[in-house]
Amino acid sequence: MIGGPPPRRANAEPRWLRHLLIGTGLGFLALFLAIPLIAVFSEALAAGWGRYLEALVDPDAQSAIRLTLIIAISVLPMNILFGIAAAWAIARFDFPGKNLLVTLIDLPFAVSPVVVGLVFLLIFGAQGIFGPWLAANDIKVVFALPGMIIVTMFITAPFVARELIPLMQAQGREEEEAALSLGASGWQMFRRVTLPNIRWGLLYGVILANARAMGEFGAVSVVSGHIRGQTNTLPLHVEILYNEYNAIGAFASASVLALLAVVTLIAKTAVEWRIRRETRVLSESPAQERPVASASRDMGASAGSLRSNPSGEWP
């Protein structure tokens, strides 16, 4: 109708409703994120910086921090290899049992970490399946570093794969097939085409897996043995100190985990911003120029850039 009120958009909520929803979201963030974070640091520094630093330089605390980092560093390469291999197989090939493989990848999300620890205890423990053989050969898995790495690897296995599977399915295989048709080897195709296209999704999955590896408690608690200075990770060290009513030491160690969580959150946000930025750039580019533009910007060697290479040779 001419001169009438403009049509109301379907997603145009009233201003009061938008303010209510935003306020509710900010309230939940303050209640479940900001306030606990402030409480951890306030309790850790309640007795002053001297006691705080003293708690962090304690040999048991140093051992727990070092062991936590060792486990995370040991687990991440295996997660990367498994995630890329699983995503490649699921996104690029059709084979019997594909749906079963996808289901098994999600298994660590469905099973309690404590149950995972008990299962590996029954496998590698003294009375387990491989326990007698391991004892006869003086190989320690349970109540030692290898067992802690194994359960952490199982718990964190889905993160990289779950980020890469939908990404690689959405990208398709056209650029990779073009690279192979131009004479690239499998490794050259992966290094020059596949890896540049999945690098941000891969990094996102690594960040999530690293955060879970450093904060894992249940499964590691079952197989660690809680040996001070040897098999206590940072979360286990926090629990022991809190149970001993050493609040300063517990919250000081917890503050290290909180700082790691903040760093992880910042890195996760930066990767998400970069992914959105590249997606927006690609969506604004003409369809026929997208492969060339994205590859030239990232690595300068995608299938699109190869099509424009007169020699047809790979660098």
C-alpha positions in Angstrom: 0.0 0.0 0.0 1.4 3.4 -1.0 2.0 5.6 2.0 1.5 2.8 4.5 4.0 1.6 7.1 7.0 -0.4 5.8 6.6 -4.1 5.9 7.9 -5.7 9.1 10.8 -8.0 8.6 10.3 -11.6 9.8 13.5 -11.4 12.0 12.9 -7.8 13.4 12.3 -8.5 17.1 11.1 -5.7 19.4 13.9 -3.6 20.9 13.0 -4.7 24.4 13.3 -8.4 23.4 16.7 -7.9 21.9 18.0 -6.1 25.0 16.5 -8.8 27.2 18.3 -11.6 25.2 21.6 -9.7 25.1 21.4 -9.0 28.8 20.6 -12.6 29.5 23.5 -13.8 27.5 25.9 -11.4 29.2 24.5 -12.4 32.6 25.3 -16.0 31.9 28.8 -15.2 30.7 29.4 -13.2 33.9 28.0 -15.9 36.1 29.7 -18.9 34.6 32.9 -17.4 33.1 33.9 -14.0 34.5 33.0 -14.5 38.2 34.7 -18.0 38.6 37.8 -16.7 36.8 38.0 -13.7 39.1 37.4 -16.0 42.1 40.3 -18.3 41.2 42.8 -15.5 40.9 41.5 -13.6 44.0 41.8 -16.8 46.1 45.2 -17.6 44.6 46.5 -14.1 45.5 44.7 -13.9 48.9 48.0 -14.4 50.8 50.1 -12.2 48.5 52.3 -12.6 45.5 55.0 -14.3 47.6 52.8 -17.2 48.6 51.4 -17.4 45.1 54.9 -17.7 43.5 56.0 -20.1 46.3 53.1 -22.4 45.4 54.0 -22.4 41.7 57.7 -23.1 42.2 57.0 -26.0 44.5 58.6 -29.2 43.1 55.3 -31.1 42.9 53.6 -28.2 41.1 56.5 -27.9 38.7 56.3 -31.6 38.0 52.6 -31.4 37.5 52.9 -28.6 35.0 55.7 -30.3 33.2 53.8 -33.6 33.0 50.7 -31.8 31.7 52.7 -30.2 28.9 54.4 -33.5 28.0 51.1 -35.3 27.7 49.7 -32.5 25.5 52.7 -32.4 23.2 52.8 -36.2 22.9 49.1 -36.5 22.1 48.7 -33.7 19.5 50.8 -35.2 16.7 48.8 -38.5 17.0 45.5 -36.5 16.9 46.7 -34.6 13.8 47.6 -37.8 12.0 44.5 -39.6 12.9 42.2 -36.7 12.2 43.6 -36.0 8.7 43.6 -39.7 7.8 40.0 -40.3 9.1 38.7 -37.1 7.5 40.4 -37.9 4.2 39.0 -41.5 4.1 35.5 -40.4 5.0 35.3 -37.3 2.8 37.0 -38.7 -0.3 36.0 -42.4 -0.4 33.0 -44.6 -0.2 33.6 -48.0 1.5 31.8 -50.6 3.6 31.6 -49.6 7.2 32.0 -45.8 6.6 29.0 -45.0 8.8 30.4 -47.3 11.5 33.7 -45.4 11.4 32.0 -42.1 11.8 30.1 -43.5 14.8 33.3 -44.8 16.4 35.0 -41.5 16.0 32.3 -40.0 18.2 32.6 -42.8 20.8 34.9 -40.7 23.2 32.1 -38.1 23.3 29.6 -40.6 24.5 31.6 -42.6 27.0 32.4 -41.2 30.5 36.2 -40.5 30.9 36.2 -42.5 34.1 34.8 -45.5 32.2 37.5 -45.0 29.6 40.2 -45.1 32.4 38.7 -48.3 33.8 38.6 -50.0 30.4 42.3 -49.3 29.8 43.0 -50.4 33.4 41.4 -53.7 32.6 43.5 -54.0 29.4 46.9 -52.9 30.7 46.5 -53.4 34.5 48.2 -56.1 36.5 45.1 -58.3 36.3 44.3 -57.2 32.7 44.6 -58.8 29.4 48.2 -57.7 28.7 49.1 -57.2 32.4 51.1 -60.4 32.9 53.0 -60.0 29.7 53.8 -56.3 30.5 55.0 -57.3 34.0 57.1 -60.1 32.7 58.9 -57.7 30.4 59.1 -54.9 33.0 57.0 -52.5 30.9 54.9 -50.0 32.8 51.8 -48.7 31.2 49.2 -48.2 33.9 50.3 -45.8 36.8 52.9 -44.4 34.5 53.2 -41.9 31.7 52.4 -44.2 28.8 49.0 -45.1 30.2 48.2 -41.4 30.8 49.1 -40.6 27.2 47.0 -43.5 25.8 43.8 -42.5 27.7 44.3 -38.8 26.8 44.8 -39.7 23.2 41.5 -41.7 23.2 39.6 -38.8 24.8 40.9 -36.2 22.4 40.8 -38.3 19.2 37.5 -36.9 17.8 38.4 -33.2 17.9 40.6 -32.8 14.8 38.6 -35.3 12.8 35.3 -33.7 13.6 36.5 -30.4 12.4 38.0 -31.7 9.2 35.3 -34.1 8.0 32.6 -31.5 7.2 35.2 -29.1 5.9 36.7 -31.5 3.4 33.2 -32.8 2.4 32.1 -29.2 1.6 35.3 -28.5 -0.4 35.0 -31.5 -2.7 37.8 -33.1 -4.6 37.9 -31.1 -7.8 41.1 -29.2 -7.1 42.9 -32.3 -5.9 41.8 -34.2 -9.1 43.0 -31.2 -11.2 46.4 -31.3 -9.4 46.8 -35.1 -10.1 45.8 -34.6 -13.7 48.6 -32.0 -14.0 51.2 -34.5 -12.8 51.4 -33.9 -9.1 52.3 -36.8 -6.8 50.1 -37.6 -3.8 52.4 -35.8 -1.4 52.6 -32.7 -3.6 48.8 -32.7 -3.9 48.4 -32.8 -0.2 51.1 -30.2 0.6 50.1 -27.7 -2.1 46.3 -28.2 -2.4 44.7 -30.1 0.5 46.7 -28.7 3.4 46.3 -25.0 2.5 42.5 -25.5 2.2 42.1 -27.3 5.5 44.8 -25.5 7.6 42.5 -23.3 9.6 40.1 -26.1 10.4 43.1 -28.2 11.3 44.4 -25.5 13.6 40.9 -25.1 15.2 40.7 -28.8 16.0 44.3 -28.8 17.4 43.4 -26.0 19.7 40.3 -27.8 21.0 42.2 -31.1 21.4 45.0 -29.3 23.3 42.6 -27.7 25.7 41.0 -31.0 26.4 44.3 -32.8 26.8 45.6 -30.3 29.4 42.3 -30.2 31.3 41.5 -34.0 31.3 40.8 -35.3 34.7 38.6 -38.5 34.9 40.4 -41.0 32.6 43.9 -39.7 33.7 42.9 -40.0 37.4 42.0 -43.7 37.0 45.3 -44.7 35.3 47.7 -42.3 37.0 48.0 -43.7 40.5 48.2 -40.2 41.9 51.9 -40.5 42.6 53.2 -37.1 43.7 56.0 -35.7 41.6 55.6 -38.5 39.0 52.1 -39.1 37.7 50.1 -36.1 38.9 49.0 -33.7 36.1 47.9 -30.2 36.9 44.2 -31.0 37.4 45.1 -33.9 39.7 47.5 -31.7 41.6 44.8 -29.2 42.2 42.5 -31.8 43.6 45.1 -33.2 46.0 46.0 -29.8 47.3 42.3 -28.8 47.8 41.6 -32.1 49.6 44.5 -31.3 51.9 43.0 -27.8 52.6 45.9 -26.1 51.0 43.7 -23.5 49.3 46.5 -21.2 48.2 48.4 -23.9 46.5 45.2 -25.4 44.9 44.0 -22.0 43.5 47.5 -21.0 42.4 47.8 -24.2 40.3 44.2 -23.7 39.1 45.1 -20.2 38.0 47.7 -21.7 35.6 44.9 -23.8 34.1 42.7 -20.7 33.9 45.5 -18.8 32.1 45.9 -21.7 29.6 42.1 -21.7 29.1 42.1 -17.9 28.4 45.0 -18.3 25.9 43.1 -21.2 24.2 40.0 -19.1 24.0 41.9 -16.2 22.4 43.5 -18.5 19.9 40.2 -20.1 19.1 38.6 -16.7 18.6 41.4 -15.6 16.3 41.1 -18.8 14.2 37.3 -18.3 13.9 37.8 -14.7 12.8 40.3 -15.8 10.2 37.9 -18.5 8.9 35.0 -16.0 8.7 37.3 -13.5 6.9 38.4 -16.0 4.3 34.9 -17.3 3.8 33.7 -13.7 3.2 36.5 -13.0 0.7 35.7 -16.1 -1.2 32.0 -15.5 -1.2 32.6 -12.0 -2.6 34.8 -13.3 -5.4 33.5 -14.5 -8.8 32.9 -18.2 -8.7 35.4 -18.9 -11.4 38.1 -17.0 -9.6 37.7 -18.5 -6.2 40.1 -21.5 -6.5 42.8 -19.3 -8.0 42.3 -16.5 -5.5 42.3 -18.6 -2.4 45.3 -20.8 -3.5 47.3 -17.8 -4.6 46.8 -16.0 -1.3 47.5 -19.1 0.8 50.2 -21.1 -0.9 50.4 -19.9 -4.5 50.1 -23.5 -5.7 46.5 -24.7 -5.9 45.0 -26.4 -8.8 43.6 -23.1 -10.1 47.0 -21.5 -10.2 48.4 -24.7 -11.9 45.9 -24.4 -14.7 47.5 -21.0 -15.5 51.0 -22.5 -15.5 52.1 -23.0 -19.1 54.6 -25.7 -18.3 52.1 -27.7 -16.2 54.9 -28.6 -13.8 54.7 -28.6 -10.0 57.2 -26.5 -8.1 
